[in-house]
Amino acid sequence: MAELFRNFIDGAWAAASAGQTLTSTNPADPADVIGEFASSSLADAQSAIAAAHGALPAWRALAPHARGEILRKAADLLEARAAEVASAMVRENGKTIIEARGETARGVALLRYYSAEGMRSVGEVVPSVNPKTFIYTTRAPLGVVSLITPWNFPVAIPIWKLAPALVYGNTVVLKPASITPHCAVLVAQVLEAAGMPAGVFNLITGGGGVIGEELVKNLKVHGVSFTGSNSVGRRIAVWSAERGVKFQLEMGGKNPVIVLPDCDLEQAATVTMRGAFGYAGQKCTATSRAIIVGEVYDRFTELLIAKTKALKIGPGSEVTTNVPPVVSADQQRDILAAIEHGKSEAKLLCGGGVPKGEAFARGYYVEPTIFGDVPSNSKLAQDEIFGPVLSLMRARDFDEALTLANDVKFGLSASLFTRDLNAVQEYLGRMEAGIVKVNSETAGVEPQVPFGGMKESSSHSREQGRAAMDFFTSVKTVYVDRAGM
């Protein structure tokens, strides 16, 4: 019988109020059942929000250093369980064991980074026009915040939201993606063991729908941080705006690399391949377009295809695997449908279906797929596929390449391959993306600097680094005058 996992509300583990559950399985082998998880109802969401609301006064009154100390303990505990968490992530999420280890280590780093924020300045002293008036700014927590997180980074993204939210004095309700609840349970166990007071952190698992709406519309909620699809993000934005609630959205990407003729083509092909097909392309920062300038198109394509065909497809539990299964049957179906449509728009150069063989019969596998001579107005060039699909595009010159790179509704990340400093400066100024890189992978970010996109990739706030403080707090300006004057 499958293990049963519960919600974590007000410091206790509790089954869903209606007694319903959902099943989590291994995308490399769906017959491998990870467990049964609480399928939460409206009442469960309301209970979690009420617990966070009740815990807020004492938590916000606690010294920031004391809040940070709990996060530091959580970092140590997560580090001690790193091998277990990484293995659980591979089993539930499908990513390679190497990526899972890296993500777990990133969770540890995020907890340590934000634990130190409890000792850093949150304001400044500002001179007054009146020499007897003392003016300074400080920061106040928003209150109860709802965190709605996706399946592709089931440890790192919840932690990079909850750690700053907590250290700045907010209380939290976390709702992870319904297909990766186990990783969120492990994070909750770590926080519980670190001594998190009851009600400060709450976890509810289950589908979006009614739960997600309640996490935004409940009058006790003061902020919402969401990572996921544009369609859901837009609904959250509308609901939040109607209530005047602060919201933060990180959504899609259609991330380009630009390849100039003077670059190191071996480096450009290797890094482009890694950015497009690592974790089967299931990253919002994954490379999905390569725009190649001039006569190097054919040579770059030849190198890229050779490197792609050498990739090993297989279960993430095998350390030699480069391309793991995608996360679910629905994800596989949608990616394959996009590939099938793409065959009518451009030339299929590599991949294009499910890999053949007994080893791939059970899991949700998709071959690394490359299309050539992709038109800029095609669905391949414009729509986020969120899978191992790369579109190659030709550009006559650098100016056209930049125009093509910006000719999408998204603006998350981008990279340029070149040795030309003048081209780098032009690209850095004109590229419409929140993360711009040079001679490196579009995917992969560091926790101490801001993360977020432009255009329809984001609500224009930023996560991680000190930028997280801007979302999870409100500025308070304080005037102090002398009594009796």
Stockholm file with secondary structure:
# STOCKHOLM 1.0

chainA/1-485         MAELFRNFIDGAWAAASAGQTLTSTNPADPADVIGEFASSSLADAQSAIAAAHGALPAWRALAPHARGEILRKAADLLEARAAEVASAMVRENGKTIIEARGETARGVALLRYYSAEGMRSVGEVVPSVNPKTFIYTTRAPLGVVSLITPWNFPVAIPIWKLAPALVYGNTVVLKPASITPHCAVLVAQVLEAAGMPAGVFNLITGGGGVIGEELVKNLKVHGVSFTGSNSVGRRIAVWSAERGVKFQLEMGGKNPVIVLPDCDLEQAATVTMRGAFGYAGQKCTATSRAIIVGEVYDRFTELLIAKTKALKIGPGSEVTTNVPPVVSADQQRDILAAIEHGKSEAKLLCGGGVPKGEAFARGYYVEPTIFGDVPSNSKLAQDEIFGPVLSLMRARDFDEALTLANDVKFGLSASLFTRDLNAVQEYLGRMEAGIVKVNSETAGVEPQVPFGGMKESSSHSREQGRAAMDFFTSVKTVYVDRAGM
#=GR chainA/1-485 SS CCCEECEEETTEEECCTTCCEEEEEETTEEEEEEEEEECCCHHHHHHHHHHHHHHHHHHHHSCHHHHHHHHHHHHHHHHHTHHHHHHHHHHHHCCCHHHHHHHHHHHHHHHHHHHHGGGSCCCCEECCSSTTCEEEEEEEECSEEEEECCSSSTTHHHHHHHHHHHHTTCEEEEECCTTCHHHHHHHHHHHHHTTCCTTTEEECCSCSHHHHHHHHHCTTEEEEEEESCHHHHHHHHHHHHHHTCEEEEECCCCEEEEECTTSCHHHHHHHHHHHHHGGGGCSTTCEEEEEEEGGGHHHHHHHHHHHHHTCCBCCTTSTTCSBCCCSCHHHHHHHHHHHHHHTTTSEEEECCSCCCSGGGSSSCCCCCEEEESCCTTSHHHHSCCCSSEEEEEEESSHHHHHHHHHCSSEESEEEEECSCHHHHHHHHHHCCCSEEEESSCSSCCCTTSCBCCEETTBCSCCBSTTHHHHHHEEEEEEEECCTTC
#=GC SS_cons         CCCEECEEETTEEECCTTCCEEEEEETTEEEEEEEEEECCCHHHHHHHHHHHHHHHHHHHHSCHHHHHHHHHHHHHHHHHTHHHHHHHHHHHHCCCHHHHHHHHHHHHHHHHHHHHGGGSCCCCEECCSSTTCEEEEEEEECSEEEEECCSSSTTHHHHHHHHHHHHTTCEEEEECCTTCHHHHHHHHHHHHHTTCCTTTEEECCSCSHHHHHHHHHCTTEEEEEEESCHHHHHHHHHHHHHHTCEEEEECCCCEEEEECTTSCHHHHHHHHHHHHHGGGGCSTTCEEEEEEEGGGHHHHHHHHHHHHHTCCBCCTTSTTCSBCCCSCHHHHHHHHHHHHHHTTTSEEEECCSCCCSGGGSSSCCCCCEEEESCCTTSHHHHSCCCSSEEEEEEESSHHHHHHHHHCSSEESEEEEECSCHHHHHHHHHHCCCSEEEESSCSSCCCTTSCBCCEETTBCSCCBSTTHHHHHHEEEEEEEECCTTC
//
